[in-house]
Amino acid sequence: MDNNIFKGKWKQMKGEARKQWGKLTDDDLDVIAGEKDKLVGKIQERYGRSKDDAEREYSEWSSRYRD
């Protein structure tokens, strides 16, 4: 998903991100603020994933929200 679209939809997607990655806190989600790289970084941090794995998880998750 294009980063600009992701930022625009972030308020709607925050709840879905929280369901997908329950270890992310509300503060994490506020800091992420719709920035893909920040979300990928938090997935790496909270779940101990490699960057490639976190990117893949993000891609699979975000593909559900494409128009």
N, C-alpha and C positions, 0 to 999 in steps of 0.2 A: 504494500500500500504506500502511495506517495506520502512523504512526511507532512506536507501541507494539509492533505486530506485527513491524515491521522490526527494532527493537531486540532483540526476543526471538529472532528467527531469525538475527541477525547472525553468530554463530559459524559457523553452517552456510553462510551466504551469502558469507563473506569470500573463500573460495577462488574462488567464481564471479565475484565482483567483480574479483578479481585477474586472472582470465582475460579478462574483458571489458575492463578498463582496466589493461593491463600496465605503464603508467607509474606507477601507484600503488605506493608502497613498503609494506613490512610496517608501518613506523612510521605511514604515512598511514592504513592500515587500522585500526591500534590507536587512533589519535587519533579517527577517525571514530566508532568504537564504536557503530555502529548508528544514527547520527543522520543522517537523510536530508539535512538542510541542509549538514552537513559533507561528505558524499559529493558532493553537487552542487557545492559550493565547490571541492573538490579536483579534480573533473573539469574545472571551469572553469580552475583554476590550471595543471594539468598539460597540458591539451590546448588551451588557448586558446579555449575555447568561450564563447559568450554564455550568460548565465544561462538564457534560454529554451531554447537548444539543450541545455544540460546537464540541465535539468529534463526535457526530452523524452527524452533518452537514458536517464535514470534511470527514467522512467515505463515506457518500452518494456522495459527490462531487468527491472524489478521485477514487471512484469505476468506474467512467467514463473513467479513464485514465489507467486502468490496461491493460497489454498486452494480 
